[in-house]
Amino acid sequence: MKKILVKDILNICNAKLFCGDINLSCNSFSNNTKKIKKGDIYIGIKGNNFDGNKFFNEAFKNGAKACILEKKSFNEEDFDKNEFKDKTIILVDNSIESLQKIAEYKRSLYDIPVIAVTGSVGKTSTKDIIASVLSNNYNVLKTEGNYNNHIGLPLTILKLKNHDIMVLEMGMNNLGEIHLLSKIAKPTIAVITNIGTAHIGNLGSRENILKAKLEIIDFMDENGVLIINNDNDLLHNNLDNIKNKVNVITIGIENNSDFMANNIKLNNFGSKFKIQNNIINLKIGGYPFIYNTLVAYSIGKYLKMKEQNIIKGIEKFELSSNRMEKIINKKGVTIINDTYNASYDSVINAIDLIDKSNNKRKILLLADILELGKFSKEIHSKIGNYIINKNIDYVILVGNEVKYIKNILEKNDFNNVYLFSKEEETYEFLNNFLKEGDIILIKGSHAMNLINIVNYLKK
């Protein structure tokens, strides 16, 4: 394990040592006083609703041996030198920037493969299946939960200990954000799952989304490689330009690619297909997860793993919570919990999945897709037009923007549609409406709180 000392942090961050040991070893970091462990280094971060720099006393009492705090938020009079005389406090100008600098420094101490995953849809599941494959050969550190931003990614890197490989998820809302994450992580292998419409309200066009995602290669050296979905229209159409910037491996089903899936057989919640004459049995249905599998397979091959270990990792893979989670409640209703988040592409994929089910009644419960800006009407209307041509019996809508879905459905004589303004308004309706043998897929942007509906229906 590569050590970082307090004196390294002072140098990296141009920081001041208020008190404590300049040679103290800093091996693990946390920004959450409630989850802090004995010996952790606490980093106080100022959020929108509270200032984490003010909680250093709680951090020390819960086991922290040092705190990194912003000078402007630290009041010397609040610190009890008698109670915490063996503790260390480092004062910095900006704790978030310092967190990023420390993580970038720690990354520089490790000569290991670093895999970074971005894309409009499927980042988390792709990251997880890659980690599942690599764990058969390596000690893997991967992004947990939604730690994919300018705070979460550095915190993940700071967990590096005796790991052989790291798999990081990179999210973004605007141009320049993945550039920063790439500077910190210095990926050796990068993945772009697709270019869709997520965050198009901020970025203005899919072309700008592509530009933002390609920032993932900004700090990749000449030996690095980018893996892209060659069936995605924008990635496919810009393939030659991308190849001029970086080494590329392509994956696909339709367009000729380096790694392809064929002989595909789908069922409701699983799939069977071939990659390079290897038969793959996946416990999850739908084409998106075949693409994710192709990415993981290609990385395994690139790192010269044995095929049997790659396939074993693929077939043991399971989705994270709230992603296509299948639940059968006491009433005999099948609930598909896909409430983690939503974009146009992921909603379409979810509709395709339920369309293929064999249940008595197929019900979609969709909430607003947020952050679409001026494109909201167009994208929600497209979802309405897509539903018309599918075998869906009822559509339940929650929110404001979904009214555009309702308008399209009713214009096309699809009248089994119900609109609610908030998720809690659906409870009584759903309790009376759902019957044994139904399948209901629940999906919308995370902020729409649809997980509350799932928890209600699970009872």
N, C-alpha and C positions, 0 to 999 in steps of 0.2 A: 504494500500500500504506500502510495506517494504522499508524503506529509506536507502540509502547509502550516507554517508557524505564524504567530502574531506579527513578527517582524516582516514576514513576506506580505501580509495584508497591509501593514503600514506603508510599505514601499509601493505596492500595486495601486492602492487607493489614495495615496498621498494623505494618509490619515494621521490622527493624533492619538497617542496612548494616554488616556486619562488616568488609568491605574491598572496594575496587574503585571503579568509576566510576559516579557517580550519574546521569550522562547517557548511559550505555550503552544502545544500542538493542537491544530484545529482540524478535526477529522470528519465531523458531521455537523450539519447546519439545519436550522429550522426557523420558520417565521411564525409559528403557531405556539403560543405559550401553553395551550391545553394539551398539545401532542408532543411537547418537548420531552426529551429523554436525558437522563443523567449524562453529563459530559458534552452535551450539544453546545454549539455556538448559536446564540439567538440573534437574528437580524430583524431589527425593528423597521417595519415598512408602513408608511403612511398611506392609507386608503381613502376612499371617498367619504366613508362614514366614521372612521376612527383612525387614531395615530398609534401604530404599533410600537413606536419609540417610547411611549409613555408606560409600557407594560414590562419594563426591564426588571422591576422588583419581583413581579410574578414569575418571570422567566427564571431568575436566580433561585427563587424558592422551589420551583419545580424541577431543578436539576441542572440548569445551564451553568457552564463554567466561565463563559464570556459572552458579552453582548456587543454587537456592532450597531451603533445608534447615530442618528443625525445630530450634528452640533446644534442646529437651531431648535431642535425639539428636546434636547437634554438639559435639564435643570440640575445643576450640581447639588443644590440644597435638598433635592429629593432622594439623593443617594446616601444610604447609611453606611459609612465606611467601617463602622464597628461590626455591623451585622454581616457585611459582604467583603471583609478585609482580604479574603483569599481569592476574590473574583477579579475578572479583567473586563475593562470597558474600552472599546475602540470608538473614537468619534470620527465620523466621515461627513462630507458635504452632502452626499446624496446616497441613501442606503440602497436604492434599486440599482443605480449605476455601479455601486461598489459590489453588490451581489453579482452583477454581470461580469465585472472585471475579475473577481475571484474565481468564478466558474470558468472563464476563458483561460485563466492561468492554470487551473487544475487540469483542464482539457489538454493543455500543452505538455503536461507531465506524462501523458499516456500515449504510447505509440500503438494504438489498437484501431481496428475498424470501427467507424462511427457511421451508422445508417440513419439518415434523416428522411422522414416521410411527410409529404404535404399533398394537397389536392382539395378539390371542392367537396368531394364525398369520399367516405371510406378510409379516412386517415387512421382512425383508431383501430378498426378491424384489421387493416393491412399491417399496421405496426404490431398488433398482437399475434397475427399468424406468422409474421417474420420471426418474432421472438420465440414462438412455439417451435419453429423449425430449428433455429440456431441453438436453442437450449439443449438439443441432443448432442451438441459438440462443445458448446462454450458456456461459460458463466456469464449470463446476459444481464445487463442493466437496461431497463426499458422505462419509458414514460408511463407513469401510473395516472389513472383518471384523466382529468382534463389539464394536466400540467404541461400545456403546449405553448405557453406564451412567454413574454419577456421576463416573467417572474418564475413560472413553473419550470421552464426549460433549464435555467441556471441551477435551480434547486435540485433538479434531477441529476445534472452533471456533478454536483457537489456530493452526491451519494457514491461516486466512483470509489471503489476500494480495490478488491482483488478480481475485478471483472476482466473478461477477455474481449468483450465486445459491447457496444452500446447501441440501442435502437431508440431514436427520439422522434416524437411527433412535433410538427411545426404548424401552428395555426396562424391566421392573420385576418385582419379586417381592412388593412390599407397597405398601399405601397410602402416599402422600406422596412416593414416589420420582419419579414423573413430574412432580409439582408442582415439585420441585427442578429437574429438567431443563428444564422449561418456563420457570422463572424465569431460568435461565442463557441459554437459546436465544431466548426471546421469538418464537415462531413466528408467521408471518403467514398461513401455510396449514398446517392440521393434517389428518391422516388417521387414522381408526380403521378398520382392515381388517375386524375382526370381534371379537366377544366370545365366547370359548370357555371352556375349563376349565384352561388353563395356569396354574399357581401357585394353583389353587383350594385346595390344602392350606394355604397361607398366608393366603388371603383369605376362605375360608369359604363363599363363594357366588359365582355368576356376577354377581349384582347388585352385589356389592362389586368384582368385576373391572371392571364397567362404570364404577363410581364412580372407580376408580383410573385407568382409561384416559381418562376425561373430564377429568382433571387437566391434560391436554395443552392445554386452552383457558384455563387459569387466568391466564396472563399475555398473552393475545392481546387486541389493542385492538379497537375497535368495527368496524374495517374488515377484520378477519381473517375467514377462512372455514374451516369444518370440513367435510371430505369423509367421508361414511360409507357403509358397505355396507348398503343398505336391505333386502337379503334376509336379513340376520342378524336373528334373531328379537328379541333384546333391543334392538338399535339401532332396529329398525322399530317395536317397541312403545313405545319411549321417544322417538320422533321429535319429537312436539309439545313435550315438555319440553325437549329439546335445542335446538329452534328458538327457544325463549324465552331461551336463553342466548347464542346465537351464530348467525351466518349459516351456512346449511347448503347443501351440494351433495350430492345423493344419486346413488349408482350402483347398478345392479341388473340382474338378468336376469328375475326372476319378478315382483317388485313394481314398480309404476309409479314410475319414477325420472327424474331430470334427464338422466342418461346411461345408456343401456341397450344391451345386446348382444342381437342376434337372428340368425336364420338360422344357428344354430350347428352346425358339423360337426366332430366330434372324431375323431382317429385315435390310434394308440398314443402317439405322441410329437409331436403337433402339433394345431393347431386352426385353423379358418377361420370367421369370423363377421363381422357388420356392426355398426358403430357409426355412427349418423346417416348411413346409406347409404354409408359408407366400408367397403370390404372389407379386413379385417385377416387376414393370414396369420402365425400365431404358431408359432415352432419348438418350442414346449412344449405338451404335451397337458394336459387336465384343466381343470375349471371354475375352480379357484382362480386360475389364471393369467389367465383371462378377466376376473375381478374386478380383479386387479392392473392389467391393461391398461386397464380402464375408469377406474381412478383416475388413471393416467398421462395418459390421453386428456383427462380432465376438467381436469386441472391445465394441460396444454398449451393448451386452449381458454380457460381462465380467464386465462392470461397472454398471450392473443391471438397464439399461435403459428399459423403457417400449417398447414393440415391435412396437407399433404404432408410437412412436417417432423416432425409428430407421428407419422404412420404410419411414416415411415422409422426413427424412433427406436425404435418398438415392434418393428418387424420385425428390427432388428439386435440386439435384446436377447438376452443369453445368461445362464443362471443361474450364480451363484457356485459354487465347488467344494463337493462333498459335498451338493448339493441336486439330486435327481433326475438325477444324473450317469449317463449310459449308458455302460457298458463291456462290450466283448465280449472274453473272455479266450481264451487259446490253445486251450482245450478246446471253444470254441464256445458257452460259456454267457453269456447276457446278464445282466449285473449292474446293478441300479439302486441306485446309492449315494445314499441319502437319510439319511445318518448324522449330519447336522449337529445335529439335535435332534428332539424328538417331543412331540406333544400328542395328545389324543384326535382333534381335528379333522384334524390333519395326517396321522395314521395312517389315518383313514377315507378321506381324499383319495388316499393312496398305494394303498390296497387297490382303490379304484375304478379307478385307472390300470392296475394289473396285471391286474385282472379283464377288461379290454378287449383285452389283448394276444392275439396269435395263436400264441404259442409252444407247444411240445409239452407241457411241464409248467410250471405256474405255482406258484411257491414263495414263501412269505412267511417272512422271518426277522425276527422282532420281539423287541425287548428291553424291559425295564421303562420305563414312563413315570414319571419321578420327580416329587417335590414335589406329590403328590396328597393326601397325608395320609389322613384318614379316608375319602376318596372313591376311594381306589385300587381296592378290590375292585369297586365299582360301575362304574367307568370301564373297567377291564380286562375285566370281564364283558361290558360293552356291545360292546367290540371283538370278543369271541368270538362273540356273537350276530350281529354284522354279517358276520363271515367266513362263517358257515353258509350265508347266502343268496347268496354270491358263488361264482364259478367258480374256486375255488382248490384245487389238488391236494394240496399239503403245507404244513404250518406248522411252523417251527422256532422255538423260544422260548428266550430267554436271560435269566436273572435269577431273581428271587424273586417279584415281583408278577405276572409273566406266568402264574403257575400258575392264576390265575383265568380266563385265556383258555383254558388247557388243560382246566380243569374243564367249562366251558361246551361246548367242542367235543366232548369225550368223552360228555357227557350227551346230545348230539344225534347220536351215532353217527358223528362225524368222528374217525377213529382214526389218520389219517396225520399225527400230531403228535408232535414230539420236544422234550424239555425239557432244557436244560443250565443249570448254575448260573453259568458264566462264559464269556466269548467265546472264550478260548483252548481250551476243551474242544470246540469245534465243528470245529476245523481238520481233524482226521483224518476225522471223519464226513463233512464237506462234500467233501473230496477224493475219497472213495469214492462219495458219493451223487450228485453233480451230473454231468449228461450233456450232450452236445452238443444244442443246441436248447432247453435249459431257460431260463427266466427266473427270477431270484431278486431280490426286492426286500428291501433291508436297511435297517431303521429302528429307532431307539430313542433314548432320551435320550442326550445327548452324553457324560455321565459313564459310560455303559455301554461305551464304547470299541469300538463296532462298526466303526470305521474300520480297526481292526486286521484284522478279517475281510476287509474289502474289499481291503486291501493284500495279504493272503495269497492271495486268490482271483485277483488280477490277475497273479500270477507265472506 
